[in-house]
Amino acid sequence: MLIAEDLLLLLYDDESGKPLAGSPGLDYALAGAVVVELTLLGKVDISGEGEDVKPGRLKVLDASPTGDPLLDERLAMLADKAGKKPKDVMGKLSKKLRDPLLRRLAERGILEESEGKVLGLFPVTRWPAKDAQHEGDVRAALENVLKLGTRPDERTGALIALLSALDVVPKVVTDAVDRKALKRRAKEIAESDWAAAAVRRAVQDMQAAVTASIVVASTAGATSGGS
């Protein structure tokens, strides 16, 4: 399972099949998860201080196929954007990403594709859970870190950081008594040294890109509403 697939399972309500986060934040978070996955695989990196390119730029270390068609497609996109800031490629990287991931999960029998209509008129697709076993394992790992204080592995740490950037941690871990403490713990994890330097750089840049997308969308909505 990809980190992006785990993220989708957490961000779609098991019963209603509706997303817990809006666009473009959710889509940017999925794109960020793909970049982190490729970083873990040693395919891409974010440049640091003292390198031959400016800090905070995308680098493609290995453009050879990963064996996953979706990852390979996004890796090719990144190869064309090498040297760019991560936030500047998130828009393109996030396009036509969510639906293929959802359909992959449905094909595996994890989600169910359900067609319906809003107000009896407008077609809509919902994605309720069909087999929640894997999602349960992911949630258990999250809760061990967020509620019991265990150290996260790289994949769990990345998930927590992306959920924190979307500000949806209390929507995912719903039985926590102190929501503020839960959000604070998630933020601490996102900023701690739970992963190798390359992965931490990727996660931090993905967090920044997701947060920026939400701010831009909110500003645009406010401007449109006030015009």
C-alpha positions as CSV (number, residue, x, y, z in Angstrom):
1,M,0.0,0.0,0.0
2,L,1.2,3.5,-0.8
3,I,1.3,6.2,1.8
4,A,-1.2,8.1,-0.4
5,E,-3.6,5.2,-0.3
6,D,-3.4,5.0,3.5
7,L,-4.0,8.7,3.6
8,L,-7.1,8.3,1.5
9,L,-8.5,5.6,3.7
10,L,-8.1,7.8,6.7
11,L,-9.6,10.8,5.0
12,Y,-12.8,9.1,3.7
13,D,-15.6,8.3,6.2
14,D,-16.1,4.6,6.3
15,E,-19.9,4.8,6.3
16,S,-20.8,7.8,4.2
17,G,-17.9,7.5,1.8
18,K,-17.4,11.3,1.9
19,P,-14.0,13.0,2.3
20,L,-13.2,14.6,5.6
21,A,-11.1,17.3,4.0
22,G,-11.8,19.6,1.1
23,S,-10.0,20.4,-2.1
24,P,-7.4,21.4,-3.0
25,G,-5.8,20.6,0.4
26,L,-6.7,16.9,0.2
27,D,-5.3,16.6,-3.3
28,Y,-2.1,18.4,-2.5
29,A,-1.7,16.1,0.5
30,L,-2.0,13.1,-1.8
31,A,0.6,14.6,-4.1
32,G,2.8,15.2,-1.1
33,A,2.4,11.6,0.0
34,V,3.6,10.5,-3.4
35,V,6.7,12.7,-3.2
36,V,7.5,11.3,0.3
37,E,7.0,7.7,-1.1
38,L,9.5,8.4,-3.9
39,T,11.9,9.9,-1.4
40,L,11.7,6.8,0.8
41,L,12.4,4.7,-2.4
42,G,15.5,6.9,-3.0
43,K,14.1,8.2,-6.3
44,V,13.8,11.9,-5.4
45,D,15.2,14.3,-2.8
46,I,14.8,17.9,-1.6
47,S,18.1,19.8,-1.8
48,G,19.7,21.0,1.4
49,E,22.4,23.6,2.3
50,G,25.8,23.3,0.7
51,E,24.6,21.4,-2.4
52,D,25.1,22.2,-6.0
53,V,21.6,23.6,-6.3
54,K,19.6,26.1,-4.2
55,P,18.2,24.6,-1.0
56,G,14.6,23.4,-1.1
57,R,14.6,22.3,-4.7
58,L,13.4,19.0,-6.1
59,K,16.1,16.6,-7.3
60,V,15.5,13.4,-9.2
61,L,18.1,10.8,-8.1
62,D,16.9,7.8,-10.0
63,A,14.3,8.0,-12.8
64,S,14.1,4.2,-13.3
65,P,10.7,2.6,-12.9
66,T,9.5,1.7,-9.4
67,G,7.1,-1.0,-10.7
68,D,4.0,1.0,-9.7
69,P,2.4,2.7,-12.7
70,L,1.0,5.6,-10.7
71,L,4.3,6.3,-9.0
72,D,6.2,6.0,-12.3
73,E,3.9,8.5,-13.9
74,R,4.4,11.0,-11.1
75,L,8.2,10.3,-11.1
76,A,8.3,11.2,-14.8
77,M,6.4,14.5,-14.0
78,L,9.0,15.3,-11.3
79,A,11.9,14.6,-13.7
80,D,10.5,17.3,-15.9
81,K,10.3,19.7,-13.0
82,A,13.7,19.0,-11.4
83,G,15.1,22.2,-9.8
84,K,11.7,23.6,-9.0
85,K,10.4,24.3,-5.5
86,P,8.0,21.6,-4.3
87,K,5.1,24.0,-3.8
88,D,5.4,25.0,-7.5
89,V,4.8,21.5,-8.8
90,M,2.1,20.4,-6.4
91,G,-0.8,21.6,-8.7
92,K,0.3,19.5,-11.6
93,L,1.3,16.6,-9.5
94,S,-2.1,16.5,-7.8
95,K,-4.2,16.5,-11.0
96,K,-6.0,13.2,-11.8
97,L,-4.5,11.5,-8.8
98,R,-7.3,11.0,-6.3
99,D,-9.7,9.1,-8.5
100,P,-7.1,6.5,-9.7
101,L,-6.1,5.9,-6.1
102,L,-9.7,5.5,-5.0
103,R,-10.4,3.1,-7.9
104,R,-7.3,1.0,-7.0
105,L,-8.6,0.6,-3.5
106,A,-12.0,-0.4,-4.8
107,E,-10.5,-2.9,-7.2
108,R,-8.7,-4.5,-4.2
109,G,-12.0,-4.8,-2.3
110,I,-11.0,-2.2,0.3
111,L,-13.4,0.5,-0.7
112,E,-16.8,0.3,-2.6
113,E,-17.7,2.7,-5.4
114,S,-21.2,3.9,-4.8
115,E,-23.1,6.1,-7.3
116,G,-25.8,8.4,-6.2
117,K,-27.3,11.9,-6.7
118,V,-27.3,15.1,-4.6
119,L,-30.8,16.6,-4.3
120,G,-31.9,13.9,-6.6
121,L,-30.3,15.7,-9.5
122,F,-26.5,15.9,-9.5
123,P,-24.5,12.6,-9.8
124,V,-21.9,12.0,-7.1
125,T,-19.6,9.1,-6.3
126,R,-19.1,7.9,-2.7
127,W,-16.4,5.6,-1.5
128,P,-17.5,3.8,1.7
129,A,-15.3,1.1,3.3
130,K,-15.8,-2.5,2.2
131,D,-12.9,-4.1,4.1
132,A,-11.5,-1.9,6.9
133,Q,-8.9,-4.3,8.2
134,H,-5.9,-2.5,6.7
135,E,-7.2,0.9,7.7
136,G,-7.7,-0.5,11.2
137,D,-4.0,-1.4,11.3
138,V,-3.0,2.1,10.1
139,R,-5.2,3.7,12.7
140,A,-3.7,1.6,15.4
141,A,-0.2,2.7,14.4
142,L,-1.4,6.3,14.5
143,E,-3.0,6.0,17.9
144,N,0.1,4.3,19.3
145,V,2.1,7.3,18.4
146,L,-0.4,10.1,19.1
147,K,-2.0,8.7,22.3
148,L,0.7,6.4,23.7
149,G,3.8,8.3,22.7
150,T,5.6,5.6,20.8
151,R,8.1,6.6,18.2
152,P,6.7,6.5,14.6
153,D,8.2,4.7,11.7
154,E,8.8,6.8,8.6
155,R,5.5,6.0,7.0
156,T,3.4,6.7,10.1
157,G,5.4,9.9,10.7
158,A,4.7,11.1,7.2
159,L,1.0,10.4,7.6
160,I,0.8,12.3,10.8
161,A,2.7,15.2,9.3
162,L,0.3,15.4,6.3
163,L,-2.8,15.1,8.5
164,S,-1.4,17.8,10.7
165,A,-0.9,20.1,7.7
166,L,-4.5,19.5,6.7
167,D,-5.6,20.2,10.3
168,V,-7.7,17.1,10.4
169,V,-6.0,14.9,13.1
170,P,-9.0,15.2,15.5
171,K,-11.3,14.1,12.6
172,V,-9.2,11.0,12.1
173,V,-8.5,10.1,15.8
174,T,-12.0,10.8,17.0
175,D,-12.0,9.3,20.5
176,A,-9.3,11.6,22.0
177,V,-10.5,13.5,25.0
178,D,-8.2,16.5,24.5
179,R,-8.3,17.6,20.9
180,K,-5.7,20.4,21.5
181,A,-3.3,18.0,23.0
182,L,-3.8,15.6,20.1
183,K,-3.1,18.4,17.6
184,R,0.0,19.5,19.6
185,R,1.4,16.0,19.7
186,A,0.9,15.7,15.9
187,K,2.7,18.9,15.3
188,E,5.6,17.8,17.6
189,I,5.9,14.5,15.6
190,A,5.9,16.5,12.3
191,E,8.8,18.6,13.5
192,S,10.8,15.9,15.2
193,D,13.6,13.7,14.0
194,W,11.6,10.5,13.3
195,A,13.1,10.0,9.8
196,A,16.2,10.4,7.8
197,A,17.2,13.9,6.8
198,A,16.0,13.5,3.2
199,V,12.6,12.3,4.2
200,R,12.2,15.0,6.8
201,R,13.0,17.6,4.2
202,A,10.5,16.1,1.9
203,V,7.8,15.9,4.5
204,Q,8.4,19.5,5.7
205,D,8.2,20.9,2.2
206,M,5.0,18.9,1.5
207,Q,3.5,20.2,4.7
208,A,4.3,23.8,3.7
209,A,2.8,23.2,0.2
210,V,-0.4,21.7,1.6
211,T,-0.8,24.6,4.1
212,A,-0.1,27.2,1.4
213,S,-2.8,25.6,-0.8
214,I,-5.4,25.8,1.9
215,V,-4.5,29.5,2.7
216,V,-4.7,30.4,-1.0
217,A,-8.0,28.5,-1.4
218,S,-9.5,30.2,1.7
219,T,-8.3,33.6,0.5
220,A,-9.8,33.1,-2.9
221,G,-13.1,31.9,-1.4
222,A,-13.3,35.0,0.9
223,T,-12.5,37.3,-2.0
224,S,-15.1,35.7,-4.2
225,G,-17.7,35.8,-1.5
226,G,-17.1,39.5,-0.8
227,S,-17.2,40.6,-4.4
